[in-house]
Amino acid sequence: MFELKPLSLPAVPAALARAEHYRLLNEPEEAESICIDILEVDPGNQQALIDLLLARPDQFDEGSPSMLKRAREVLPRLRREYDQAY
């Protein structure tokens, strides 16, 4: 089995676009995975946190009761009060 390469900081903008694309295609698991990869190299990336927060509730219908808790875990990491309230 091969080892996946970590995401590089210059690749973050393209990865954000890909995460949004997968979320809009109703592929929240893929979007969540991309956001997590982004946050590993750029922990404070607000757009990745927002996309992650939006991807997790999209998985509620998958029957995962822990998804609400996991979505709420992202809220304190958002800097803007507006983003937290939205």
ZINOR-V573855 format. One record per helix or strand of 3 or more residues. SS is the DSSP state (H for helix, E for strand). FROM is the first residue (numbers start at 1). TO is the last residue. Records with the same first field share a line. If there is no record, write none. Layout:
BEGIN
SS: FROM-TO / FROM-TO
END
This chain:
BEGIN
H: 9-24 / 28-41 / 46-57 / 60-62 / 67-75 / 81-85
END
